[in-house]
Structure formats: structure tokens, C-alpha cells
Amino acid sequence: MLVLGLESSCDDCSAAVVEETPAGPVLRSLVRESQDAIHGPFGGVVPELAAREHLLQVRAVMTGALAQAGVGLADLDRIAVTRGPGLVGSLLATFSASKAVAWRQGLPWVGVHHLLGHLNAARFAAPDLPFPALVLLVSGGHTHLYLAPDWTTLELLQKTRDDAAGEAFDKTARMLNLGYPGGPVVDACSNTAMKAAEPFTPPKFRDGKASWSFSGLKTGVKLRIERDPRLGGSPWRPQPGHQRWRGVQLPPALRGGPPGGPRRPGAGHPRAPPLHGQWRHDRRRRRPPDPRPQPLAPKRRRRPQAGLIPSPKEPTMQDIKALCDQVRQTAFELHAYLGHGHLEKVYENALAHRLCKCGLKAVQQHSIQVFDEDGTPIGDYVADLLVEDVLIVELKTAKNLAPEHEAQILGYLKAARFQHGLLINFGSPKFEIRKFIWDAK
């Protein structure tokens, strides 16, 4: 029996062809695509980036596994895929692809529990393993001890009380500025060390039960680095010549170092400041309202800054050009600071915040009326940003801008009867922005 297996529960996309024989399973092929180069600059797995990359990799790994085994889809007897636990977006990539292929080929489809998959991997080395067996699963976010009565059943005996061993390795490597993934590099450093380090205090539990805990060990590493800053070394930055980072375009913030000078060891990557100064506004002490009637104060007119659209006169093309240049520069600086990989709402909030700090009027999710050809209102369109009431800004977090994105904003400009629009993509490592002008004539 030939089985095609697919796995994408985290940041690796894998496919294998396994032949089930009377002597046990035989691995006919195995193709694995790693995403270390994509997630390395962030110091950990970014779920949204992982899910997008799986969509691009799943076809190639399936084709590669079948070609390596010398079989086709018609030769398979069934298709198996990881159904969880794992990152939901990542699981959906191979889950949906395998279901589509199984339906198209008329093959049986099997969803496999992630942890049972780890247990059954032992069948390749010991197909006649006697049961019951004690099973230790240390994988990603799992550090669990099970009792296995057979190959398809796991009974939980004990598990970690906080972080898993893999998470402790990654966070320790991040504090030591060693890079990502942390497990292999920490293990390599320990094997090449000249002498053993001072041991850490082992975890102790008040209930006296045997278990695992890694949060205290991480805290011990952090305190030891603070006592001896030399352990942290210089802030970690991927070297362009390293084989794992070849061909990866890093954000300018990582290429040139963090803003504001070097960080203290173990501080991790810089985080964006709070939007709109929320924490300041919440802590202000407000005076109770005065019950006496107050005279109406005259409205103060804001003085237009240089390069901004004057009011109340109609903006000129020169004013629009200056406005677009300022939005472009602000968006470019935001992309250099945050990089790519965040949700679209994060970039929208940050860009609106920065434009308001520049003195511009930037309204988020602004409802704009849409008209038919004869001028009849037919509905509303919600713009991501409306700047100074004249410029529509549409934001995307796609891998690359596509023709349908351009057609979308041109349709918005035509239907809403706006003349100027900007299309900005924050989802690519390279900053992308395009300007559109709709001429009603």
C-alpha cells in the first residue's frame, strides 16, 4: 500500500511517500521545505507568513515527493495529512490541498493527529515495538509524557507546566543573540564549550509531583546575562553571506541596527510605540465639568504647514503632489521600522497615527458614497484611509501587488468620483507604492 503524507503544522512544509509492507513501513521519498530564512529576522515563527509560504510550497513538495518515489497520483492507495494540533493557517494549506487531490483522484483521505504521527514515526526504526510503551514527545510546543497501549492511543501522564523545551531553547538563543532556530545553535555551542557553566537551579514544585517547568530556567539565563553582559554579545543580526540568509531581503531596520542605538542584551526586537499615545490619554486627570453656562469661544483656524493642502481654496496639482510625497515618505519609514508580516490593520493604525503627527487629516475606514453613471447614489465604499479629504489610500499586505489590486482602486476612484489615489503594499520585503489619477474625461 502506498500512502502520500503531508505535514504543515508549523513552519515546515513536508511531503513523503510511504510504502506499507508486511515487515513494516518503508520510506520511499521525503521532501521538506524549511522557512528558517523567512522567520529568522523575527526571532520566531510568524503564523501569517508561515501560512502564506505553505500555499506557495505545497504543490512543489507534493510533486517532488512523487517524483522522488517514482510514482504518480494514480499509483497511490490513500492520502494522509496532519489535522492538528498546530497553527491553524498553516494546517489549512495541506489540509485543503490533500482533500482536493483525494476528491479529484477518488482516493481515501485520512486526517492524522499530530502527536500520533510522532509516535508512529518510531515504526520505521522499530516496527515490532512491544506495548504498552512509555512515550516522551518533545516537539515544538509539546513536552509531554504519555502511556501508549498501542500505535493509535496515547494516555497523558505528565506535561510541562509552562513553556516547552523547544520554546525555552528559542528564547534563550534570542537572549544570547545567537539567531533562530535556537535549538541547533545552542546545542552546537554547548558541544564546543571548553568547560561547563555554573549549573542553574532546577525547578521545584510545592505539590511534590514530578513534572517539567522551563520558565525558571529562562529567567535564570536572563539574570545571568544581566550580571555578565558579555554573554549576550553584540545584538544579533543575520549576516548577508550566511547560507541560511542567502537571497533573503531583510528590512532596513535589521540591516542598519535598531533605531536609537544598540539594545541591551536580551532585549529582543524593537516594538512599535503605542498608537495615538493611548496610555498617556488614559492617565490624564480630568476636571469635573463646570455647571455654569460658558460663552461660545471662537473657532481657531489651523495654520497650514508647508507642503500641505491649503484651505478653503481648491487644492492644486502641486498641492496634491506634495501631499502624495509626504504620505509616501511616511509609509516608507513605517515599512522600514515594522518590516513586513503584520496584519493590514496594524499598518493602517500606524500610518494614520504618523500622518496625524505630521499635521495631516487622516480618517480611517471612511465611508464614501458611490454613484452610478447618471449620478444616482447606489451605496457606500469604505476607504482604508482618506487623507485631507482628497486622497484615497488603499493598503495591502500581499506578497506582490497584482493587476486586480490596481483595478480595484481605479474602480473605487471612478465610482466614488475621486481623482487621486495611492495603493501601498506592506506585505512584501520591498516597499511598493503606486499613484493613480482618474480622469473623468
Summary of the structure (lengths in Angstrom):
residues: 441
radius of gyration: 28.3
end to end distance: 67.1
largest distance: 94.0
contacts: 1220
relative contact order: 0.07
helix: 38%
strand: 23%
